């Protein structure tokens, strides 16, 4: 069973406290989730789910909800 996006967030940012159901959860929601943290998160998502985001997607996907929608459009439940 593949991990959920919130599992990946907890893996990458273990000290962060967040609500995984918050639709606004995204870059800047906590100190560790800055631009570099976001890039590392997207790389982890790519590696975990065996996909690759386009350059446009990398610049557009800013929230957990947007990433989840993108994955759903690819047939990936996250």
C-alpha angles and dihedrals in degrees: 000000000000118000121251122248090254089056089054091049090052090048093051097036105030095167095051121107114208146145108244091202094058105114091208094054106127148101109356095017088120133008097261093052096078126134094285092044089050092051090050090049092053090048089052090049090050092049095045097048098033098240140112128228119219120239089255092052092050090055095042103043104086106145135052088241092055092049091048091051091049091052092046089054086056091050094255119135110213 
